[in-house]
Amino acid sequence: MSAVKRKLNNTKLIKKCQIIREVEKGMTNKEASEKYGVPKISTWMKNKEKLLQGHNISLKTIGGEFKSVTPQMTCSWNETTLPTILSNYKLEDIFNADEFGLFYQCLPNKTYHFKGEKCSGGKKSKVRFTGMAAASAKGEKMPMFVIGKSKSARCFKNIKHLPTQYISQKKSWMSSEIFEEWVRKVDRKFRVDGRKIALIIDNCPAHPTLSNLTNVQLVFLPPNTTSTLQPMDQCVIRSLKAYYRGKVARLISRALEEKKALSKDINSARNEVTGRFLGTRIQRNHCKLF
């Protein structure tokens, strides 16, 4: 009696990746099996990491807007604007600024737990503020500028001097009025210091062109190019948030041990982003022709 040969199911790797992606988006194993005509998808899902790593493939979430920026969009900046800035200003007088949002009451989403225990959390806090990170190509940091929702927050009680500049806005967003107020303060500061600087910013609607500035020249990035030309987006703001999250985790642990109230400080997280790191990031983006 001749042995019956088992039919091999050699599904192509590309098709397997496609099926795994469909299941991760919400399709059930049964639906995917019927759609693509393949059995035992559950086995693939259990061993998907080994399956993909064996072929040097990893599933990643597509993020950022880098691919939407074409060379034509940055051509005028690289060939005209940037060389002009470099010829008129020293590196220590070329500054970059950018806003960022921070959900400062949001707790960490990772923790240590014993195997077999259910790891679950509560609703994530949506309380946020807007911050302005600004520094020079040599790593000189401007004071942190923060836009909050409350005019006189409870945490400000008995505080005579804030380590940051703070202003309130109904939705804690940057507006053209707040931006103008901040830029004119920066202009007065550098007028007192006897320095003239170039401040590179993006051209969002909240950043209007200002007149009567004596010591600050506003330089606007080309539209829709911040993902490639904005130095603060090259891991600077990401590092600032990472330091803040790390401090929050340590403070939570210490507060639980000592049974004390928890406080959070974005300014100390800002101080941990070193001037050398800032200078490297800004020079890498804007001073390639120097």
C-alpha positions as CSV (number, residue, x, y, z in Angstrom):
1,M,0.0,0.0,0.0
2,S,1.5,3.3,-1.1
3,A,1.9,6.0,1.4
4,V,-0.3,9.1,0.9
5,K,1.8,12.1,0.5
6,R,0.7,15.1,2.6
7,K,0.0,18.3,0.6
8,L,2.4,21.0,1.6
9,N,1.0,24.4,2.2
10,N,3.8,26.7,1.1
11,T,2.1,30.1,1.5
12,K,4.2,32.9,0.3
13,L,5.8,35.1,2.9
14,I,4.3,38.3,1.5
15,K,0.8,36.7,1.7
16,K,1.5,35.6,5.3
17,C,2.5,39.2,6.3
18,Q,-0.7,40.5,4.6
19,I,-2.9,38.0,6.6
20,I,-1.1,38.8,9.9
21,R,-1.7,42.5,9.2
22,E,-5.4,41.9,8.5
23,V,-5.8,40.0,11.8
24,E,-4.0,42.6,13.8
25,K,-6.4,45.3,12.4
26,G,-9.4,43.4,13.8
27,M,-10.3,40.6,11.4
28,T,-10.9,37.2,13.1
29,N,-8.8,34.2,12.3
30,K,-11.8,32.5,10.9
31,E,-12.6,35.4,8.6
32,A,-9.0,35.7,7.4
33,S,-8.9,31.9,6.8
34,E,-12.0,32.0,4.6
35,K,-10.9,35.1,2.8
36,Y,-7.4,33.9,1.8
37,G,-8.2,30.2,1.8
38,V,-5.5,29.1,4.3
39,P,-5.9,27.0,7.4
40,K,-4.4,27.3,10.9
41,I,-3.9,31.1,11.0
42,S,-3.8,30.9,14.8
43,T,-0.5,29.1,14.6
44,W,1.0,31.9,12.5
45,M,-0.2,34.5,15.0
46,K,1.4,32.6,17.9
47,N,4.7,32.3,16.0
48,K,4.6,35.5,14.0
49,E,7.7,37.0,15.6
50,K,9.8,33.9,14.9
51,L,8.3,33.7,11.4
52,L,9.2,37.3,10.5
53,Q,12.5,37.5,12.4
54,G,13.7,34.4,10.5
55,H,13.5,36.5,7.3
56,N,14.8,39.7,8.9
57,I,11.4,41.3,8.7
58,S,9.6,43.3,11.4
59,L,6.1,44.8,11.5
60,K,6.2,48.5,12.3
61,T,3.7,51.3,12.5
62,I,4.1,53.9,9.8
63,G,4.5,57.3,11.4
64,G,5.7,60.8,10.6
65,E,5.5,62.9,7.4
66,F,9.0,62.4,6.2
67,K,7.9,60.7,2.9
68,S,5.6,63.6,2.0
69,V,8.5,66.1,1.8
70,T,10.0,66.3,-1.7
71,P,13.4,67.7,-2.7
72,Q,11.7,70.5,-4.5
73,M,10.0,71.7,-1.3
74,T,13.3,72.1,0.5
75,C,15.4,73.3,-2.5
76,S,15.0,77.1,-1.9
77,W,15.8,76.6,1.8
78,N,19.0,74.7,1.2
79,E,20.2,76.8,-1.7
80,T,19.2,80.3,-0.6
81,T,17.8,80.8,2.9
82,L,20.2,78.6,4.9
83,P,23.4,80.0,3.3
84,T,22.2,83.6,3.9
85,I,21.5,82.8,7.6
86,L,25.0,81.2,8.0
87,S,26.7,84.1,6.4
88,N,25.0,86.8,8.6
89,Y,24.9,85.0,12.0
90,K,27.3,83.0,14.2
91,L,26.2,79.5,15.2
92,E,25.5,80.7,18.8
93,D,23.1,83.3,17.4
94,I,21.0,80.9,15.3
95,F,18.1,79.7,17.4
96,N,15.3,77.2,16.7
97,A,11.9,77.0,18.5
98,D,8.9,74.7,18.3
99,E,5.8,73.9,20.3
100,F,4.9,70.6,21.8
101,G,1.9,69.2,23.7
102,L,2.4,67.2,26.9
103,F,-0.3,65.1,28.7
104,Y,1.5,65.8,32.0
105,Q,-0.9,63.8,34.2
106,C,-0.8,60.7,32.0
107,L,0.7,57.8,33.9
108,P,3.2,55.3,32.4
109,N,1.6,52.6,30.3
110,K,4.2,49.9,31.2
111,T,5.0,48.3,34.5
112,Y,6.5,45.1,36.0
113,H,4.1,42.4,37.0
114,F,4.2,38.6,37.7
115,K,3.5,36.2,34.9
116,G,-0.1,35.1,34.8
117,E,-1.4,38.4,36.5
118,K,-3.8,40.6,34.5
119,C,-2.1,43.9,33.8
120,S,-4.8,46.6,33.3
121,G,-5.1,50.3,34.0
122,G,-7.6,53.1,34.2
123,K,-8.7,55.9,31.8
124,K,-5.8,58.0,30.5
125,S,-5.8,61.6,31.5
126,K,-6.3,64.2,28.7
127,V,-5.1,67.1,30.7
128,R,-2.4,68.8,28.7
129,F,-0.3,72.0,28.3
130,T,1.6,73.4,25.4
131,G,5.3,74.1,25.8
132,M,7.8,76.0,23.6
133,A,11.3,74.5,23.4
134,A,13.9,76.8,22.0
135,A,17.7,76.6,21.8
136,S,20.7,77.7,19.7
137,A,22.9,75.8,17.4
138,K,25.5,75.8,20.2
139,G,23.1,74.4,22.8
140,E,22.1,77.5,24.6
141,K,18.6,77.0,26.0
142,M,16.0,79.6,26.3
143,P,13.7,79.5,29.4
144,M,10.9,77.1,29.0
145,F,7.6,78.8,27.9
146,V,4.4,77.0,29.0
147,I,0.8,77.6,28.0
148,G,-1.7,76.2,30.5
149,K,-5.5,76.3,30.9
150,S,-5.8,77.7,34.4
151,K,-5.0,81.3,35.1
152,S,-4.0,80.6,38.7
153,A,-3.6,76.9,39.1
154,R,-3.8,75.4,42.6
155,C,-0.2,74.2,42.3
156,F,0.9,77.8,42.1
157,K,-0.3,78.6,45.6
158,N,2.4,80.2,47.8
159,I,4.8,80.2,44.7
160,K,6.4,83.6,44.3
161,H,8.6,82.8,41.4
162,L,8.1,80.2,38.6
163,P,11.2,78.7,36.9
164,T,9.4,78.9,33.6
165,Q,7.4,81.6,31.7
166,Y,3.7,80.7,32.1
167,I,0.6,82.1,30.4
168,S,-3.0,80.8,30.4
169,Q,-5.2,80.2,27.4
170,K,-8.7,78.7,27.3
171,K,-7.6,75.6,25.4
172,S,-3.9,75.8,26.3
173,W,-3.0,76.3,22.7
174,M,-0.6,78.7,21.0
175,S,-2.2,81.7,19.5
176,S,-0.9,84.5,17.4
177,E,-1.3,87.0,20.3
178,I,0.6,84.7,22.7
179,F,3.3,84.1,20.1
180,E,3.8,87.8,19.5
181,E,4.0,88.4,23.3
182,W,6.7,85.7,23.6
183,V,8.8,86.9,20.6
184,R,8.8,90.5,21.9
185,K,10.0,89.4,25.3
186,V,12.8,87.4,23.6
187,D,13.6,90.5,21.5
188,R,13.8,92.7,24.6
189,K,16.1,90.1,26.3
190,F,18.6,90.1,23.5
191,R,18.5,93.8,23.1
192,V,19.6,94.1,26.7
193,D,22.3,91.5,26.0
194,G,23.5,93.4,22.9
195,R,23.0,90.4,20.6
196,K,21.1,89.9,17.3
197,I,19.8,86.5,16.6
198,A,18.0,84.5,13.9
199,L,15.0,82.6,15.2
200,I,13.9,79.7,12.9
201,I,10.3,78.6,13.3
202,D,7.6,76.8,11.3
203,N,5.0,78.8,9.4
204,C,1.8,77.7,11.2
205,P,-1.1,80.2,11.4
206,A,-0.2,81.0,15.0
207,H,3.2,82.3,13.9
208,P,2.5,85.7,12.2
209,T,5.1,88.0,10.7
210,L,6.0,90.7,13.2
211,S,7.3,94.2,12.6
212,N,9.4,96.5,14.8
213,L,11.7,93.7,16.0
214,T,15.2,95.1,16.6
215,N,17.3,92.1,17.7
216,V,15.3,89.0,16.5
217,Q,14.9,88.1,12.9
218,L,12.1,85.6,12.3
219,V,13.0,83.0,9.7
220,F,10.1,80.8,8.6
221,L,10.5,77.2,7.4
222,P,9.0,76.3,4.0
223,P,5.4,74.9,4.3
224,N,5.0,71.2,5.2
225,T,8.7,70.6,5.7
226,T,9.0,70.5,9.4
227,S,9.5,66.7,9.5
228,T,12.8,67.1,7.8
229,L,13.9,70.7,8.4
230,Q,12.7,71.3,12.0
231,P,15.6,70.5,14.4
232,M,13.4,70.3,17.5
233,D,11.6,67.5,15.8
234,Q,14.8,65.5,15.4
235,C,14.5,63.8,18.8
236,V,15.0,66.9,20.9
237,I,11.3,67.2,22.0
238,R,11.1,63.4,22.1
239,S,14.1,63.4,24.5
240,L,12.5,66.1,26.7
241,K,9.3,64.1,27.0
242,A,11.3,60.9,27.7
243,Y,13.2,62.6,30.6
244,Y,9.9,63.9,31.9
245,R,8.3,60.5,31.8
246,G,11.3,59.0,33.5
247,K,11.1,61.6,36.3
248,V,7.4,60.9,36.7
249,A,8.0,57.2,37.1
250,R,10.7,57.8,39.7
251,L,8.6,60.3,41.6
252,I,5.6,57.9,41.7
253,S,7.8,55.2,43.1
254,R,9.3,57.5,45.7
255,A,5.9,59.0,46.7
256,L,4.5,55.5,47.2
257,E,7.4,54.5,49.4
258,E,7.4,57.7,51.5
259,K,3.6,58.2,51.3
260,K,4.0,61.8,50.1
261,A,2.2,63.9,47.5
262,L,3.4,63.6,43.9
263,S,4.7,66.6,42.0
264,K,5.9,66.9,38.4
265,D,8.5,69.3,37.0
266,I,8.9,69.9,33.2
267,N,11.7,72.4,33.8
268,S,14.0,69.9,35.5
269,A,13.4,67.5,32.6
270,R,14.4,70.3,30.2
271,N,17.6,70.8,32.1
272,E,18.5,67.1,31.5
273,V,18.5,67.6,27.7
274,T,22.1,68.6,27.4
275,G,23.3,71.7,25.5
276,R,25.7,69.5,23.5
277,F,22.8,67.3,22.3
278,L,20.8,70.3,21.3
279,G,23.6,71.9,19.4
280,T,24.4,68.7,17.6
281,R,20.7,68.3,16.4
282,I,20.3,71.9,15.3
283,Q,23.7,72.0,13.5
284,R,23.0,68.6,11.8
285,N,19.8,70.1,10.3
286,H,20.6,73.7,9.5
287,C,24.4,74.1,9.4
288,K,25.5,71.4,6.9
289,L,26.9,74.1,4.6
290,F,29.0,75.8,7.4
